[in-house]
Structures are given as C-alpha cells and as structure tokens.
Amino acid sequence: MSCKNGRMDDEIDRREKHKSKVNAFGMRYLRSVCGKIRMGRASDEWEMKKCGLKGNLTGQCERRVLRWFGDVERMRVDRVTKQIYEDEPMFGCHLSDVCNHEDSHIPRFVRLCVEAIESKEENMKTDGLYRVSANLSQVQKIRLQVDQNNLSVLQQEEDAHVLCGALKLFFRELKTPLIPFDVFDAALKASAYTNQKDKIKHFKEIVKSLPTPNRHTLEFLLRHLLKVTQFHSFNRMHISNLAIVFGPTLMWSEEETSNMAFDLMMQNLVIECLLQEFDSIFK
C-alpha cells in the first residue's frame, strides 16, 4: 500500500514539475520546438496529454519536445529566454513588441531594408520604385528568412522591387498601423485644412502624440521616401505617387466606413502632407 502511495506521490510530483516547466517557458516556445509556429496546435495537445488531460500528438512532435525538456536542467534561464525570442516573427506583430524586443525605436528590419535600398544609386533610380509590384514568391522568401532572424538576406537581395515589396508588406501586416487607429480621424481632418499653418500645427500635435516607436519609425520612413523623390527624373516617383502607394499601407480605419473611396483619397492626402511639410512637422 505504501509503495502504491509512493508511486502516486511520485506521479503527482512529476506532473507538478511538468506544469511548472510549461508555465515557466510558455506554450510559445513549445510551438517553436514542435515546428508549429502559426500552424496547428500540436504542442497544446501534447501539453494537455502530459498533464493528464485528453489530447493527441504525433510521435515525432512529442520526441522533439521531450528531447528539449531533457536538456532544460542543463540550461540557464537566460539562455532559454534567448532561445524563445531568437526566432520571434518580425512580420504580423505590433510595432511596439518588435521595438521592445530589440530595445530600439525603429525595427532593425526597417533600418536594414532601407539601407539596402539606398546603398546603390541604381536602386534609387529604378523605374516605379515602390509602385511596381515585386515578385511575390521572392518577397515571401525574404519574409520567411527575416522571421527566422536572418536579416543578411536584405544585403544579398539585388532586386530593388523585392526589397521595397518586403518593406511595404511589413507595414501592411502590422497588427495596428504605423499611424494608429486612435489618430486616424484627426489625421484625415488635419489634411483637409486649407490654412497651411493650421495644417502643420495639427499634424505636429498628431505626430507628437504617437507612441515613440511609431513616431521615430514614421520619421525614418518619410525621410527615406523624400530621398526616393530626389531621383524622380529616373524613377518617376514624385511625392504624390509615393502618397498613393503608402496611404493605405501606413494607415487604415479600424472599422469599415460607408465611403471607403473617400477615406482612401484622404489617407493618400495625409501622407502627401507629411512628406511636403516634413521639415516643419518633424523639426
């Protein structure tokens, strides 16, 4: 009887230790160990099974996780934490999360992508820069590599359209736009002012109210776009053309409106105003 109770106590202790490990390192890492990031819920099912709940899991996935847990005791917590975030996706996140993880005000991907575009004069002279659609499969390859923390692909990429496509995709896939929902209406209103001083004043207030990563990233991106316009005789990208491209890329309404065409036109006007009055708004 005592042996049976001892085995039960051991089993309870084992399960409690398992639960504490799961809580400590999180289901997010289990998904990465199982190779199931953004796909399926195999690791959740395994966690349920090991905790005594009902759930199924493929043997291959279970072996991977068990192998990892076998190494946990030999790993320092800071090393585990580093592994959790090493391959954290860059695309489809909140801008603040990316910047907090990197301890920066501007995502490293944005900086390196812009640097790669500006590094060659031939890139800046490319006809239809940002307007011409890139090869989608190549853009997705860039995205996958960047999400695996391999940013060296940006310097290796020779097609300027692919780099521009990847940069646009990053901003389009943010969970909240670079110009956030809470200033959407104010930005549209500011762009409609006919008095230039009033327009600049309201845009300065809007920019000042932005979260730090949004403000710094917006300024960095607009400064880059102004450099693109300096080659307009080659790339045919004037401020108005870039505004058409980046209006719906940098801002959108949280809810569908009754007049989407009008909002789209006003979004373009917001970016056009920010570019035209860049020095006055960001000084």
Sine and cosine of phi, psi and omega as CSV:
sin_phi,cos_phi,sin_psi,cos_psi,sin_omega,cos_omega
0.00,0.00,-0.69,0.72,-0.03,-1.00
-0.92,0.40,-0.59,0.81,0.03,-1.00
-0.90,0.43,-0.65,0.76,0.01,-1.00
-0.89,0.45,-0.71,0.70,0.03,-1.00
-0.88,0.47,-0.60,0.80,0.01,-1.00
-0.89,0.46,-0.66,0.75,0.01,-1.00
-0.91,0.41,-0.62,0.79,0.02,-1.00
-0.90,0.43,-0.67,0.75,0.02,-1.00
-0.89,0.46,-0.65,0.76,0.02,-1.00
-0.89,0.46,-0.64,0.77,-0.02,-1.00
-0.92,0.39,-0.68,0.74,0.03,-1.00
-0.88,0.47,-0.69,0.73,0.01,-1.00
-0.89,0.45,-0.64,0.77,0.01,-1.00
-0.89,0.45,-0.69,0.72,-0.01,-1.00
-0.91,0.41,-0.63,0.77,0.01,-1.00
-0.91,0.42,-0.65,0.76,0.05,-1.00
-0.88,0.47,-0.66,0.76,0.01,-1.00
-0.89,0.46,-0.72,0.69,-0.02,-1.00
-0.88,0.48,-0.64,0.77,-0.02,-1.00
-0.91,0.42,-0.59,0.80,0.04,-1.00
-0.91,0.41,-0.68,0.73,0.01,-1.00
-0.88,0.47,-0.71,0.71,0.01,-1.00
-0.91,0.42,-0.60,0.80,-0.08,-1.00
-0.93,0.36,-0.68,0.74,-0.12,-0.99
-0.97,-0.24,-0.27,0.96,0.17,-0.99
1.00,0.08,0.48,-0.88,0.02,-1.00
-0.92,0.40,-0.40,0.92,0.00,-1.00
-0.86,0.51,-0.67,0.74,-0.01,-1.00
-0.95,0.32,-0.60,0.80,0.03,-1.00
-0.86,0.52,-0.64,0.77,0.02,-1.00
-0.90,0.45,-0.62,0.78,-0.01,-1.00
-0.94,0.35,-0.59,0.81,0.05,-1.00
-0.90,0.43,-0.63,0.78,-0.01,-1.00
-0.98,0.18,-0.09,1.00,-0.06,-1.00
0.93,0.37,0.52,0.85,-0.09,-1.00
-0.88,-0.47,0.45,0.90,0.03,-1.00
-0.88,0.48,0.78,-0.62,0.04,-1.00
0.89,0.45,0.20,0.98,-0.03,-1.00
-0.66,-0.75,0.87,-0.50,0.10,-0.99
0.91,0.41,-0.12,-0.99,-0.01,-1.00
-0.64,-0.77,0.59,0.81,-0.08,-1.00
-0.86,0.50,-0.66,0.75,-0.07,-1.00
-0.93,0.38,-0.55,0.84,0.06,-1.00
-0.89,0.45,-0.68,0.73,-0.02,-1.00
-0.90,0.43,-0.63,0.78,0.04,-1.00
-0.89,0.45,-0.69,0.72,-0.01,-1.00
-0.87,0.50,-0.64,0.77,0.02,-1.00
-0.90,0.44,-0.68,0.74,-0.04,-1.00
-0.89,0.45,-0.71,0.70,-0.04,-1.00
-0.94,0.34,-0.39,0.92,0.03,-1.00
-1.00,0.05,0.05,1.00,0.03,-1.00
1.00,-0.08,0.11,0.99,0.03,-1.00
-1.00,-0.10,0.15,-0.99,0.00,-1.00
-0.98,0.19,0.64,-0.77,0.01,-1.00
0.12,-0.99,0.41,-0.91,-0.03,-1.00
-0.84,-0.54,0.41,-0.91,0.02,-1.00
-0.35,-0.94,0.60,-0.80,0.05,-1.00
-0.93,0.37,0.52,-0.86,-0.03,-1.00
-0.87,0.49,-0.62,0.79,-0.02,-1.00
-0.88,0.48,-0.71,0.71,-0.02,-1.00
-0.90,0.44,-0.68,0.74,-0.03,-1.00
-0.90,0.44,-0.65,0.76,0.00,-1.00
-0.89,0.46,-0.63,0.77,0.01,-1.00
-0.88,0.47,-0.71,0.70,-0.04,-1.00
-0.94,0.35,-0.67,0.75,0.02,-1.00
-0.88,0.47,-0.64,0.77,0.03,-1.00
-0.88,0.47,-0.66,0.75,0.00,-1.00
-0.91,0.40,-0.71,0.71,0.00,-1.00
-0.89,0.45,-0.48,0.88,0.05,-1.00
-0.92,0.40,-0.39,0.92,0.00,-1.00
-1.00,-0.07,-0.19,0.98,-0.11,-0.99
-0.84,0.54,-0.66,0.75,-0.08,-1.00
-0.89,0.45,-0.39,0.92,-0.03,-1.00
-1.00,-0.10,0.09,1.00,-0.07,-1.00
-0.91,-0.41,0.66,-0.75,0.07,-1.00
-0.96,0.28,0.48,-0.88,-0.04,-1.00
-0.87,0.50,-0.64,0.77,-0.03,-1.00
-0.91,0.41,-0.51,0.86,0.03,-1.00
-0.94,0.33,-0.66,0.75,0.03,-1.00
-0.89,0.46,-0.71,0.70,0.01,-1.00
-0.86,0.52,-0.65,0.76,0.01,-1.00
-0.88,0.47,-0.65,0.76,-0.01,-1.00
-0.92,0.39,-0.58,0.82,-0.02,-1.00
-0.86,0.50,-0.67,0.74,-0.12,-0.99
-0.99,-0.11,-0.13,0.99,-0.08,-1.00
-0.85,0.52,-0.67,0.74,-0.06,-1.00
-0.95,-0.32,0.44,0.90,0.02,-1.00
-0.88,0.48,0.78,-0.62,-0.02,-1.00
-0.83,0.56,0.61,-0.79,0.04,-1.00
-1.00,-0.03,-0.63,0.78,-0.04,-1.00
-0.99,0.13,0.50,-0.87,0.08,-1.00
0.96,0.29,0.39,0.92,-0.01,-1.00
-0.93,-0.38,0.03,-1.00,0.20,-0.98
-0.99,0.15,0.67,-0.74,0.00,-1.00
-0.84,0.54,-0.65,0.76,-0.02,-1.00
-0.89,0.45,-0.59,0.81,0.02,-1.00
-0.91,0.41,-0.68,0.74,0.02,-1.00
-0.89,0.46,-0.73,0.68,-0.05,-1.00
-0.93,0.36,-0.62,0.79,0.04,-1.00
-0.90,0.44,-0.66,0.75,0.01,-1.00
-0.89,0.45,-0.62,0.79,-0.03,-1.00
-1.00,0.03,-0.15,0.99,-0.09,-1.00
0.83,0.55,0.79,0.61,-0.02,-1.00
-0.62,-0.79,0.18,-0.98,0.07,-1.00
-0.98,-0.18,-0.27,0.96,0.01,-1.00
-0.75,-0.66,0.79,-0.61,-0.01,-1.00
-0.82,0.57,0.67,-0.74,-0.01,-1.00
-0.86,0.52,-0.61,0.79,0.03,-1.00
-0.86,0.51,-0.70,0.72,-0.02,-1.00
-0.89,0.46,-0.71,0.70,0.01,-1.00
-0.87,0.50,-0.77,0.64,-0.08,-1.00
-0.93,0.37,-0.57,0.82,0.01,-1.00
-0.92,0.40,-0.71,0.71,0.04,-1.00
-0.90,0.44,-0.68,0.73,0.02,-1.00
-0.87,0.50,-0.64,0.77,0.00,-1.00
-0.91,0.41,-0.63,0.78,0.02,-1.00
-0.93,0.38,-0.69,0.73,-0.07,-1.00
-0.99,0.17,-0.20,0.98,-0.10,-0.99
-0.93,0.38,-0.41,0.91,0.00,-1.00
-0.85,-0.53,0.77,-0.64,0.03,-1.00
-0.88,0.47,-0.55,0.83,0.00,-1.00
-0.90,0.45,-0.51,0.86,0.08,-1.00
-0.90,0.44,-0.74,0.67,-0.05,-1.00
-0.92,0.40,-0.40,0.92,0.00,-1.00
-1.00,-0.02,-0.02,1.00,-0.04,-1.00
-0.87,0.49,0.79,-0.61,-0.03,-1.00
-0.88,0.47,0.77,-0.64,0.04,-1.00
0.95,0.30,0.47,0.88,0.00,-1.00
-0.82,0.57,0.80,-0.60,-0.05,-1.00
0.98,0.22,-0.41,0.91,0.00,-1.00
-1.00,0.06,-0.65,0.76,-0.03,-1.00
-0.96,0.26,0.74,-0.67,0.00,-1.00
-0.94,0.34,0.63,-0.77,0.01,-1.00
-1.00,0.00,0.21,-0.98,0.12,-0.99
-0.90,0.44,0.91,-0.41,-0.12,-0.99
-0.87,0.49,-0.64,0.77,-0.02,-1.00
-0.91,0.42,-0.58,0.82,0.03,-1.00
-0.94,0.35,-0.62,0.78,0.05,-1.00
-0.89,0.45,-0.66,0.75,0.00,-1.00
-0.92,0.40,-0.56,0.83,0.07,-1.00
-0.90,0.45,-0.67,0.74,0.06,-1.00
-0.87,0.49,-0.72,0.70,-0.03,-1.00
-0.86,0.51,-0.73,0.69,-0.02,-1.00
-0.89,0.46,-0.66,0.75,0.01,-1.00
-0.92,0.40,-0.67,0.74,0.00,-1.00
-0.91,0.41,-0.64,0.77,0.04,-1.00
-0.90,0.43,-0.34,0.94,0.07,-1.00
-0.99,-0.15,0.28,0.96,0.08,-1.00
0.93,0.37,0.42,0.91,0.08,-1.00
-0.97,-0.24,0.99,0.11,-0.04,-1.00
-1.00,0.07,-0.07,1.00,0.02,-1.00
-0.91,0.42,-0.34,0.94,0.00,-1.00
-0.89,0.45,-0.39,0.92,-0.03,-1.00
-0.92,0.39,-0.67,0.74,0.03,-1.00
-0.96,0.29,-0.41,0.91,-0.03,-1.00
-0.99,0.13,-0.38,0.93,-0.04,-1.00
-0.95,0.30,0.78,-0.62,-0.06,-1.00
-0.98,-0.18,-0.24,0.97,-0.02,-1.00
-1.00,-0.01,0.92,-0.38,-0.03,-1.00
-0.89,0.47,-0.57,0.82,-0.01,-1.00
-0.91,0.43,-0.58,0.81,0.03,-1.00
-0.92,0.40,-0.68,0.73,0.04,-1.00
-0.89,0.46,-0.70,0.71,0.02,-1.00
-0.91,0.42,-0.63,0.78,0.03,-1.00
-0.90,0.44,-0.63,0.77,0.03,-1.00
-0.92,0.40,-0.65,0.76,0.01,-1.00
-0.91,0.41,-0.69,0.72,0.04,-1.00
-0.89,0.46,-0.66,0.75,0.00,-1.00
-0.88,0.48,-0.65,0.76,0.02,-1.00
-0.84,0.55,-0.73,0.68,-0.03,-1.00
-0.95,0.31,-0.58,0.81,0.01,-1.00
-0.92,0.39,-0.49,0.87,-0.09,-1.00
-1.00,-0.08,0.03,1.00,0.09,-1.00
-0.85,0.52,0.61,-0.79,-0.01,-1.00
-0.91,0.41,-0.55,0.84,0.17,-0.99
-0.79,-0.62,0.65,-0.76,-0.11,-0.99
-0.90,0.44,0.34,-0.94,0.02,-1.00
-0.85,0.53,-0.67,0.74,0.16,-0.99
-1.00,-0.09,0.98,-0.19,-0.25,-0.97
-0.90,0.44,0.26,-0.96,-0.01,-1.00
-0.83,0.55,-0.62,0.78,-0.14,-0.99
-0.95,0.32,-0.18,0.98,0.07,-1.00
-0.90,-0.44,0.14,0.99,-0.05,-1.00
-0.85,0.53,-0.81,0.58,-0.03,-1.00
-0.90,0.44,-0.65,0.76,-0.01,-1.00
-0.90,0.45,-0.61,0.79,0.01,-1.00
-0.93,0.37,-0.67,0.75,0.05,-1.00
-0.89,0.46,-0.67,0.75,0.00,-1.00
-0.90,0.43,-0.68,0.73,-0.02,-1.00
-0.89,0.46,-0.61,0.79,-0.03,-1.00
-0.93,0.36,-0.33,0.94,-0.05,-1.00
-1.00,0.03,-0.16,0.99,0.01,-1.00
-0.90,0.44,0.70,-0.71,0.04,-1.00
-1.00,0.05,-0.47,0.88,0.05,-1.00
-0.98,0.20,0.86,-0.52,-0.10,-0.99
-0.89,0.46,-0.63,0.78,0.00,-1.00
-0.90,0.43,-0.67,0.74,0.03,-1.00
-0.90,0.43,-0.65,0.76,0.00,-1.00
-0.88,0.48,-0.76,0.65,-0.01,-1.00
-0.89,0.46,-0.67,0.74,-0.01,-1.00
-0.85,0.52,-0.74,0.67,-0.04,-1.00
-0.94,0.35,-0.59,0.81,0.05,-1.00
-0.93,0.37,-0.59,0.81,0.05,-1.00
-0.89,0.46,-0.65,0.76,0.02,-1.00
-0.91,0.42,-0.66,0.75,0.01,-1.00
-0.90,0.44,-0.74,0.67,-0.01,-1.00
-0.88,0.48,-0.66,0.75,0.00,-1.00
-0.90,0.44,-0.51,0.86,-0.04,-1.00
-0.99,0.15,-0.18,0.98,-0.04,-1.00
-0.93,0.37,0.51,-0.86,0.14,-0.99
-0.84,0.55,0.51,-0.86,-0.09,-1.00
-0.78,0.62,-0.75,0.66,0.01,-1.00
-0.88,0.48,-0.63,0.77,0.00,-1.00
-0.91,0.42,-0.69,0.72,-0.03,-1.00
-0.90,0.43,-0.74,0.67,-0.04,-1.00
-0.93,0.37,-0.64,0.77,0.00,-1.00
-0.93,0.36,-0.65,0.76,0.04,-1.00
-0.88,0.48,-0.72,0.69,0.01,-1.00
-0.88,0.48,-0.69,0.72,-0.01,-1.00
-0.89,0.46,-0.70,0.71,-0.03,-1.00
-0.92,0.40,-0.71,0.71,-0.01,-1.00
-0.89,0.45,-0.61,0.79,0.04,-1.00
-0.88,0.47,-0.64,0.77,0.05,-1.00
-0.90,0.43,-0.70,0.71,-0.02,-1.00
-0.89,0.45,-0.57,0.82,0.07,-1.00
-0.91,0.42,-0.56,0.83,0.08,-1.00
-0.91,0.41,-0.60,0.80,0.04,-1.00
-0.87,0.49,-0.65,0.76,-0.03,-1.00
-0.92,0.40,-0.36,0.93,0.02,-1.00
-0.92,0.39,-0.29,0.96,0.02,-1.00
-0.95,-0.31,0.42,0.91,-0.11,-0.99
-0.88,0.48,-0.43,0.90,0.02,-1.00
-0.93,0.36,-0.31,0.95,0.04,-1.00
-0.97,-0.24,-0.76,0.65,-0.10,-0.99
-1.00,-0.01,-0.16,0.99,0.01,-1.00
0.85,0.53,0.51,0.86,0.02,-1.00
-0.93,-0.36,0.99,-0.11,0.08,-1.00
-1.00,0.03,0.10,-1.00,0.01,-1.00
-0.83,0.56,-0.69,0.72,-0.04,-1.00
-0.89,0.46,-0.61,0.79,0.02,-1.00
-0.93,0.37,-0.67,0.74,0.03,-1.00
-0.91,0.40,-0.57,0.82,0.02,-1.00
-0.90,0.43,-0.61,0.79,0.03,-1.00
-0.90,0.44,-0.62,0.78,0.00,-1.00
-0.95,0.32,-0.71,0.71,-0.17,-0.99
-1.00,-0.08,-0.17,0.99,0.06,-1.00
-0.81,0.58,-0.87,0.50,0.00,-1.00
-0.97,0.23,-0.13,0.99,0.00,-1.00
-1.00,0.08,-0.55,0.83,-0.09,-1.00
-0.98,-0.20,-0.25,0.97,0.00,-1.00
-0.45,-0.90,0.57,-0.82,0.09,-1.00
-0.36,-0.93,0.37,-0.93,-0.04,-1.00
-0.97,0.26,0.55,-0.83,0.01,-1.00
-0.92,0.38,-0.51,0.86,0.01,-1.00
-0.81,-0.59,0.45,-0.89,0.05,-1.00
-0.91,0.41,0.65,-0.76,0.00,-1.00
-0.95,-0.32,0.21,-0.98,-0.04,-1.00
-0.97,0.26,-0.35,0.94,-0.03,-1.00
-0.78,-0.63,0.96,0.27,-0.07,-1.00
-0.92,0.40,-0.56,0.83,-0.01,-1.00
-0.90,0.44,-0.65,0.76,0.02,-1.00
-0.92,0.39,-0.69,0.72,0.02,-1.00
-0.88,0.48,-0.65,0.76,0.01,-1.00
-0.89,0.46,-0.67,0.74,0.04,-1.00
-0.88,0.47,-0.65,0.76,-0.01,-1.00
-0.95,0.33,-0.57,0.82,0.06,-1.00
-0.88,0.48,-0.69,0.73,0.05,-1.00
-0.88,0.48,-0.63,0.77,-0.01,-1.00
-0.91,0.41,-0.58,0.82,0.04,-1.00
-0.87,0.50,-0.76,0.64,-0.01,-1.00
-0.91,0.42,-0.61,0.79,0.03,-1.00
-0.89,0.46,-0.68,0.73,0.03,-1.00
-0.90,0.44,-0.69,0.73,0.00,-1.00
-0.88,0.47,-0.59,0.81,0.02,-1.00
-0.97,0.26,-0.69,0.72,-0.04,-1.00
-0.91,0.42,-0.61,0.79,-0.07,-1.00
-0.94,-0.34,0.47,0.88,-0.08,-1.00
-0.80,0.60,-0.78,0.63,-0.07,-1.00
-0.88,0.48,-0.64,0.77,-0.03,-1.00
-0.96,0.29,-0.59,0.81,-0.07,-1.00
-0.97,0.23,-0.61,0.79,-0.12,-0.99
-0.98,-0.20,0.02,1.00,-0.02,-1.00
-0.95,0.32,0.00,0.00,0.00,0.00
